[in-house]
């Protein structure tokens, strides 16, 4: 072989080395790729903020993704690489899927799970995933009985047929909606108004709501059907309605999308718009801490974060779920069609190990759907009262854990973080899951367009009018500026007016 051919062979071999390394690494097993799409800041990212961080034993606490890759390779003796990316809204997720971007596992909210299922974009979880006899099936062996009950009874439509939620989705985090409020400026008596407090002129420009149609529409329905909802509550209290019938009746009201309901809610939201400080997505927490506002519509996880943040500034905020009802929401893991089911389900199970659920819950502030001794220990570590606390009250968590679990908590926690993360069972009965609106989506979106686009604030109108006038004057000046003295409002010297001789 001559020198030129020898060099050519060597170069070809070198070019093949990366491919051979991928194929031959880890005992000859090809590396698995797992594509995950999740909410921003919705997983333990490691470092000093991680619950697993320890300055001595674990100073370089890895992220949950790093730990999963190591655990998977050790458990299944195959290398895996997670391609992890994030989205900001359910609609961002939906658009990426519609554009053809492929993922093995995504984490939408409940209504988006319904939408994706209805459009035949999901594949079901395997039967093996729900086999509780297998120790490695951490999800089914540790999920809260309450959460699993909701997933077992809830219905979604997929492939033209009705299915259980649990056929397609595994829970991740859950929570409720309510009002963060400053007890120094908002009275208990005013809170008895329920969601209508957002229309109370006493709190004009001191309350904010979410800048999205579904949450705002839900609040509007609660205000519109306040009397009906309170009558249901009374019937339930008197034993006329069972727990299931009570919750079913509330859920029906809080998902009405008929033309009459939409029109009435639209007017309520317009009235609310005139009273509130503004619509927001993420600024409500800081506005509450600074005292810019006194009330903020909030998801429970954000409420807990805001209360924690406020305490650091010496401000104490509370969380309230109105008597007429509120939203029960979930974010859950689902697999788009074509997903690597084995690897995706392995990731769900890894995330469902109680110790990992604690890590994620501590990092992001929301409540995990996972129960178990580790979760209970974590709750007690944070919320149990001191031994000499004479104000301690029993707090019943039995509904969530599926067995009698009662902790002693400081009395203030009846309105604060513990209440936000784990509301009492009596409160959960009046919380309803929002459906996917389907064909009514267009009607609801039209409502939102009118609410957001109608009746600008007076100051905004003034600013716009002034801007229009200035722009018009500028255009005229550019065209005729050399001939007209705007400031004196008369012709410049040296030019002829129609009715006069030259001035010069």
C-alpha positions in Angstrom: 0.0 0.0 0.0 1.5 3.3 -1.0 1.8 6.3 1.3 -1.2 8.2 -0.1 -3.6 5.2 0.3 -2.3 4.6 3.9 -3.1 8.2 4.9 -6.5 7.9 3.3 -7.3 4.8 5.3 -6.2 6.4 8.5 -8.3 9.5 7.9 -11.3 7.4 7.2 -10.9 5.4 10.4 -10.5 8.6 12.4 -13.8 10.0 10.9 -15.6 6.8 12.0 -14.4 6.9 15.6 -17.2 9.2 16.9 -19.9 7.0 15.4 -18.2 3.8 16.7 -18.0 5.4 20.2 -21.7 6.0 20.3 -22.5 2.5 19.1 -19.9 0.8 21.2 -20.1 2.8 24.4 -21.3 1.2 27.6 -20.9 -2.4 26.6 -21.9 -1.9 23.0 -25.4 -0.5 23.8 -26.6 2.4 21.6 -27.4 5.5 23.7 -31.2 6.2 24.1 -32.4 9.7 23.5 -35.4 10.9 25.7 -36.9 14.2 24.7 -38.8 15.9 27.5 -40.7 19.2 27.3 -41.7 20.8 30.7 -42.7 24.1 32.2 -40.0 26.6 33.0 -38.4 26.2 36.5 -40.5 23.1 37.1 -37.9 20.6 38.2 -35.0 20.5 40.7 -32.1 22.0 38.8 -29.5 21.1 41.4 -26.9 23.3 43.0 -27.3 25.2 46.3 -31.1 25.6 45.9 -31.6 21.9 45.7 -33.2 20.0 48.7 -30.4 17.4 48.1 -27.7 20.0 48.5 -25.3 19.4 51.5 -22.1 21.6 51.8 -20.2 18.5 53.1 -21.8 15.4 51.7 -23.2 16.7 48.5 -21.7 20.2 47.6 -22.3 19.6 43.9 -25.9 18.5 44.0 -26.7 17.4 40.5 -29.9 18.2 38.7 -32.8 15.8 38.7 -32.0 15.2 35.0 -28.4 14.2 35.7 -29.6 11.9 38.5 -32.1 10.2 36.2 -29.5 9.5 33.5 -27.3 7.9 36.1 -30.2 5.9 37.7 -31.5 4.7 34.3 -28.1 3.4 33.2 -27.6 1.7 36.5 -31.1 0.2 36.5 -31.5 -0.8 32.8 -27.8 -1.1 31.9 -28.3 1.2 28.9 -27.0 4.7 28.5 -29.6 7.5 28.1 -29.3 11.1 27.2 -32.2 13.5 28.1 -32.9 16.4 25.8 -34.7 18.7 28.2 -36.4 21.9 27.1 -39.1 24.2 28.5 -42.1 26.1 27.6 -43.9 29.1 29.1 -47.6 28.4 28.4 -49.8 25.5 27.4 -50.4 27.2 24.1 -46.6 27.3 23.5 -46.5 23.5 24.0 -49.5 22.9 21.8 -48.0 25.0 19.0 -44.7 23.2 19.1 -46.4 19.9 18.8 -48.6 21.1 15.9 -45.4 22.4 14.1 -44.2 18.8 14.1 -41.6 19.0 16.9 -41.4 15.6 18.5 -41.2 14.7 22.2 -41.4 11.5 24.2 -42.9 13.2 27.3 -44.6 16.5 27.9 -46.2 18.1 31.0 -49.4 20.1 30.1 -52.2 21.2 32.4 -55.5 19.4 32.7 -57.4 21.2 29.9 -54.5 20.9 27.5 -54.3 17.2 28.2 -58.0 17.0 27.2 -57.4 19.0 24.1 -54.4 16.9 23.0 -56.3 13.7 23.7 -59.3 14.9 21.8 -57.2 15.7 18.8 -55.6 12.2 18.9 -52.2 13.5 19.6 -51.4 11.2 22.6 -50.6 7.6 23.1 -51.9 5.7 26.2 -49.7 4.7 29.1 -48.9 1.0 29.2 -50.7 -1.6 31.3 -47.4 -2.5 32.9 -47.0 1.1 34.2 -50.0 0.5 36.5 -48.9 -2.9 37.8 -48.5 -2.3 41.5 -46.8 -5.6 42.1 -43.6 -4.3 40.5 -41.4 -2.4 42.9 -40.0 -0.2 40.1 -43.5 1.2 39.3 -43.0 4.0 41.8 -45.9 6.1 40.5 -48.8 3.8 41.0 -47.3 2.6 44.3 -46.9 6.1 45.7 -49.5 8.4 44.1 -52.0 9.9 46.5 -55.2 7.9 46.6 -57.1 11.2 46.3 -55.3 12.2 43.2 -55.6 8.8 41.6 -59.3 8.8 42.4 -59.7 12.0 40.4 -57.7 10.5 37.5 -59.7 7.3 37.6 -63.1 9.0 37.6 -62.3 11.9 35.3 -63.2 11.4 31.7 -61.4 12.5 28.5 -62.2 11.7 24.9 -59.5 10.2 22.7 -59.7 8.4 19.4 -63.4 9.2 19.4 -64.1 7.3 22.6 -64.4 8.1 26.3 -61.4 7.1 28.5 -60.3 7.6 32.0 -57.8 10.3 32.7 -55.4 7.6 34.0 -55.3 5.9 30.6 -53.3 8.7 29.2 -51.9 10.9 32.0 -49.8 10.5 35.2 -50.0 13.4 37.7 -47.0 15.6 38.5 -48.1 18.6 40.5 -51.5 19.8 41.6 -53.1 22.8 43.3 -56.0 25.2 43.6 -56.8 28.8 42.9 -57.7 31.4 45.4 -56.9 34.9 46.7 -53.6 36.0 48.3 -54.5 38.9 50.6 -53.0 41.2 53.2 -55.0 40.7 56.5 -53.9 44.2 57.5 -55.9 45.7 54.7 -58.6 43.1 53.8 -61.1 42.2 56.4 -62.6 38.7 57.1 -66.1 40.2 56.6 -65.2 41.4 53.1 -63.8 38.0 52.2 -67.3 36.6 52.7 -68.2 38.2 49.4 -66.2 35.4 47.7 -64.8 36.2 44.3 -67.1 39.3 44.1 -64.6 41.1 46.3 -62.7 41.7 43.0 -65.6 44.0 42.1 -65.7 45.8 45.4 -65.0 49.5 44.9 -63.3 49.6 48.4 -60.5 47.7 46.7 -60.5 49.7 43.5 -57.0 49.4 41.8 -55.9 47.2 44.7 -56.6 43.8 43.2 -55.1 41.9 40.2 -56.3 38.9 38.3 -54.6 36.5 35.8 -54.0 37.6 32.3 -55.5 34.5 30.7 -59.0 33.7 29.5 -59.6 30.4 31.3 -58.8 31.6 34.9 -60.6 34.9 34.4 -63.6 33.2 32.9 -63.7 30.7 35.8 -63.8 33.6 38.3 -66.6 35.3 36.3 -68.7 32.1 36.4 -68.3 31.9 40.1 -69.5 35.5 40.5 -72.3 35.0 38.1 -73.6 31.9 39.8 -72.8 32.8 43.4 -76.3 32.2 44.7 -76.6 28.8 42.9 -73.2 27.7 44.3 -74.0 28.8 47.8 -77.3 26.9 47.7 -75.4 23.8 46.7 -73.1 24.3 49.6 -76.0 24.6 52.0 -77.7 21.5 50.6 -74.4 19.6 51.0 -74.0 20.8 54.6 -77.6 19.7 55.4 -77.0 16.3 53.9 -79.2 16.7 50.9 -76.3 16.3 48.5 -73.6 13.7 48.9 -69.9 14.6 48.5 -69.9 13.3 44.9 -73.1 15.0 43.9 -72.0 18.3 45.4 -68.7 18.3 43.5 -70.4 17.2 40.3 -73.0 20.0 40.5 -70.2 22.6 41.1 -68.2 21.2 38.3 -71.2 21.5 35.9 -71.8 25.1 36.8 -68.1 26.1 36.6 -67.8 24.7 33.1 -70.9 26.3 31.5 -70.1 27.8 28.1 -73.6 28.5 26.7 -74.2 31.9 25.1 -76.1 33.3 28.0 -73.4 32.4 30.5 -70.7 33.8 28.2 -72.5 37.1 27.8 -73.1 37.5 31.5 -69.5 36.7 32.4 -68.3 39.1 29.7 -70.1 42.0 31.4 -68.7 40.9 34.8 -65.2 40.8 33.5 -65.6 44.3 32.0 -66.8 45.6 35.4 -63.9 43.8 37.0 -61.5 45.4 34.5 -62.6 48.8 35.6 -62.0 48.0 39.2 -58.7 46.1 39.2 -55.1 47.3 39.2 -54.5 45.2 36.2 -54.1 41.7 34.6 -50.9 39.9 35.4 -49.1 36.6 34.9 -46.1 36.8 37.3 -46.0 40.3 38.9 -48.8 39.7 41.4 -46.4 38.1 43.9 -44.0 41.0 44.1 -46.9 43.6 44.0 -48.4 41.9 47.1 -45.1 42.0 48.9 -44.5 45.7 48.1 -48.0 46.6 49.1 -49.0 47.9 45.7 -52.1 45.7 45.9 -54.1 44.1 48.7 -55.6 41.1 46.8 -54.2 38.9 44.1 -55.9 36.0 42.2 -53.3 33.2 42.5 -52.4 29.6 41.9 -51.7 28.0 45.2 -48.0 27.3 44.4 -47.5 31.0 43.6 -49.4 31.9 46.8 -47.0 29.8 48.9 -44.0 31.4 47.2 -45.5 34.9 47.7 -46.1 34.2 51.4 -42.6 32.9 51.9 -41.2 35.9 50.0 -43.2 38.3 52.0 -42.1 36.9 55.4 -38.5 37.7 54.4 -39.6 41.3 54.2 -41.6 41.2 57.4 -44.9 41.1 55.7 -47.5 38.4 56.5 -49.9 37.4 53.8 -52.8 34.9 53.8 -54.4 32.6 51.3 -58.2 32.2 50.9 -60.3 29.8 48.8 -63.8 31.4 48.4 -66.8 29.6 49.8 -68.6 29.2 46.5 -65.9 27.2 44.8 -62.5 27.3 43.1 -60.4 25.6 40.4 -58.6 22.3 41.1 -55.8 22.0 38.6 -53.2 19.4 37.6 -50.1 19.3 35.5 -49.4 15.8 34.3 -47.1 13.7 32.2 -48.4 12.5 28.8 -46.7 10.8 25.8 -47.3 12.3 22.3 -47.8 9.6 19.7 -44.5 8.0 18.6 -42.9 8.4 22.0 -40.4 6.0 23.5 -42.8 4.6 26.0 -40.3 2.6 28.0 -37.9 5.5 28.7 -40.8 8.0 29.2 -42.5 5.8 31.8 -39.2 5.1 33.5 -38.7 8.9 33.9 -42.2 9.3 35.4 -41.4 6.5 37.9 -38.1 8.0 38.8 -39.8 11.4 39.4 -42.4 9.6 41.5 -39.9 8.2 44.0 -41.0 10.0 47.2 -37.5 11.3 47.9 -37.4 12.8 44.4 -41.0 14.2 44.8 -39.8 16.0 47.9 -36.9 17.5 46.0 -39.1 18.8 43.2 -41.8 20.0 45.6 -39.3 21.9 47.7 -37.6 23.4 44.6 -40.6 24.7 42.8 -43.1 25.3 45.6 -46.0 23.3 44.2 -47.5 20.2 45.7 -46.6 16.8 44.3 -49.2 14.2 43.6 -47.0 11.7 45.4 -47.8 10.6 49.0 -45.8 8.3 51.3 -43.8 8.6 54.5 -41.1 10.9 52.9 -43.7 13.4 51.9 -45.4 13.3 55.3 -42.0 13.8 57.0 -41.3 16.8 54.8 -44.7 18.3 55.6 -44.1 17.8 59.3 -40.6 19.2 59.0 -41.9 22.5 57.6 -45.3 22.9 59.2 -45.5 21.1 62.5 -45.9 23.3 65.6 -43.4 23.6 68.3 -44.0 21.3 71.3 -44.8 24.3 73.6 -47.1 26.0 71.1 -50.4 26.3 72.9 -52.1 27.6 69.7 -51.4 24.4 67.8 -54.4 22.8 66.1 -54.9 19.4 64.5 -54.7 19.5 60.7 -56.2 16.5 58.9 -54.4 15.2 55.8 -56.1 11.8 55.7 -57.9 12.4 52.4 -54.6 13.0 50.6 -52.6 10.1 52.2 -55.5 7.6 52.2 -55.1 6.7 55.8 -55.5 8.6 59.1 -52.9 11.4 59.1 -53.3 14.3 61.5 -50.5 16.7 62.3 -50.4 19.5 64.9 -49.8 22.8 63.1 -49.6 26.5 64.2 -53.1 28.1 64.1 -51.9 30.7 61.6 -51.3 27.9 59.1 -55.1 27.5 58.7 -54.9 30.5 56.4 -51.3 30.3 55.1 -48.8 27.9 53.4 -50.1 24.6 54.7 -53.7 25.6 53.8 -52.4 26.6 50.3 -50.6 23.4 49.6 -53.0 21.0 51.2 -56.5 22.5 51.7 -58.8 20.5 54.0 -61.0 17.9 52.4 -64.1 20.0 53.0 -62.5 22.7 50.8 -61.5 20.3 48.1 -65.1 19.2 47.7 -65.9 22.6 46.3 -63.0 22.7 43.9 -63.8 21.8 40.2 -61.5 20.8 37.3 -61.9 23.0 34.3 -62.8 21.1 31.1 -61.4 21.6 27.6 -64.1 23.8 26.0 -63.9 22.2 22.6 -66.2 24.0 20.1 -67.0 26.7 22.7 -63.3 27.8 22.6 -64.0 30.3 19.9 -66.8 31.9 21.9 -64.7 32.1 25.0 -61.8 33.6 23.1 -64.0 36.2 21.5 -65.2 37.2 25.0 -61.5 37.7 26.0 -60.8 39.8 23.0 -63.6 42.1 23.9 -62.6 42.3 27.5 -59.0 43.0 26.9 -59.6 45.4 24.0 -62.6 47.4 25.2 -62.7 50.7 27.2 -59.1 51.9 27.6 -58.3 53.7 30.8 -58.8 57.5 30.7 -55.0 58.1 31.1 -54.3 55.8 28.2 -56.8 57.6 26.0 -55.2 61.0 26.8 -51.7 59.6 26.0 -52.9 58.2 22.7 -54.7 61.4 21.7 -51.6 63.5 22.5 -49.4 61.2 20.6 -51.7 61.3 17.6 -51.7 65.1 17.6 -47.9 65.3 17.9 -47.4 62.8 15.1 -49.8 64.8 12.9 -48.0 68.1 13.6 -44.7 66.5 12.9 -45.9 65.2 9.5 -47.2 68.6 8.6 -43.9 70.2 9.8 -41.9 67.9 7.6 -43.9 68.8 4.6 -44.5 72.5 5.2 -42.1 73.4 7.9 -40.1 75.7 5.8 -43.2 77.8 5.0 -45.0 77.8 8.4 -44.1 79.1 11.8 -46.1 76.8 14.1 -45.1 78.6 17.2 -46.4 82.0 15.9 -49.2 80.5 13.9 -48.6 83.0 11.0 -46.7 82.9 7.8 -43.0 83.5 7.9 -41.6 86.8 6.7 -40.8 86.9 3.0 -43.7 84.9 1.8 -47.0 86.1 0.3 -50.4 85.5 1.9 -53.3 85.3 -0.4 -54.9 88.4 1.0 -51.7 90.5 1.4 -48.7 91.9 -0.4 -45.3 90.6 0.5 -44.3 91.5 4.1 -40.8 92.3 3.2 
